[in-house]
Amino acid sequence: MTVGGRSQQGGPPTWAWWPDVAAAALATVFLVLVTGQIEPSAQEQPLDAFGYTLLVAAGASLTLCRRRPVAVLTVVTVVLAAYVTRRYTGGPVFLTGWIALFAVSWQMNRRSAVVGAVMLTGVLSGVSTLVEGGALLLHLVFVGWSAAAVALGDALRNRRSYLRALEHHARDLERTRGEEARRHVAEERLRIARDLHDGVAHAMATINVQAGVAAHVAERRPEAVTEALVAIQRASRDVLDELAGLLGVLRDDDDVPARAPTPGLEQITPLVASMREAHLPVSLLVEGATEEVPKPIGTAAYRIVQESLTNVLRHAGPVATSVAVRVGAEGGVVVEVSDEGRSAGEAAGGGGVGVRGMRERAESTGGTFQAGHRPGGGFTVWASWGGGT
């Protein structure tokens, strides 16, 4: 009984047997018709009911070649032994033996095929010797056809294994490619989140300080209000440009160019200038050829300096701060930001998130990072890449 085309015992679907049944039926009809037309020699017996039964058994057993090749080879060996013993007319029935042997070699392994070949050849040679006497040529025919069947099955089995290995490899590559794409997406999201944090935090800190200055001197020094408002305008414009550039990256549209370029070491000088306008006394020292620094390292260094200065402004106030950028002859880069803040709080490092974000930027580009309080007060942020010291 079948349910939905599948056997209740969990076997293959009923329709899957039809090719095997049809092939075996055609083979049986072929064996019966062709063998029945062959005239027996003086030493051979004409086919009788038992002979036709042997032909039908050999042909019908081929139904199980793909699923039970060893059983088929056993049945066919017995049938052929009986056929030779009765001295029936020779014909295509012997092909069933080598078809069964080929199926064993194709569906199983070389060892099973060799054992099957020895069994089939030994039985047929032994029975032929007992019935007809020694016939070297006949034995060689048995051995040659058996070797050919084993070799052909072995070749097809190896090709099938090779194709399956290629399919598995292709699936593994596809899965790896998908995982790599997801990893790149996650890394890009993290980069964008860091850039948003650094850019917006810097602009907001500048705007906050300038707004406080404007409110403080509005009555006593009206001209200072204008300077503060210009600084606020510049800071807000810069952060808007950076946000627009990041949003342009997120859009799936090649026609929308990024309005703000990715910052690097060359932007540290204008960054320091903007902090001075925000009334943060900053000194800058740049040594070496900054244009030779790889872009990812330059961007990470810029963001670390930006975050450090922003945190000085937010947590320590307008205290003396120094920024040093050193590029070594071998391509090493060192950035250091130190302030003289006296507060017991954060200074250049900011909160735990700020320090962790800077550390991640440095380490993600192959650098090292340190941050901590200075003896006597203040805070120092230090990052190094390559041969920098």
TASUL-V813860 format. One record per helix or strand of 3 or more residues. SS is the DSSP state (helix for helix, strand for strand). FROM is the first residue (numbers start at 1). TO is the last residue. If there is no record, write none. Layout:
ss: [SS:SS]
from: [FROM:FROM]
to: [TO:TO]
This chain:
ss: [helix:helix:helix:helix:helix:helix:helix:helix:strand:helix:helix:strand:strand:helix:helix:strand:strand]
from: [14:49:69:92:110:136:222:265:282:290:295:321:333:347:352:367:379]
to: [37:64:85:107:132:217:250:277:287:292:316:327:339:349:364:373:385]
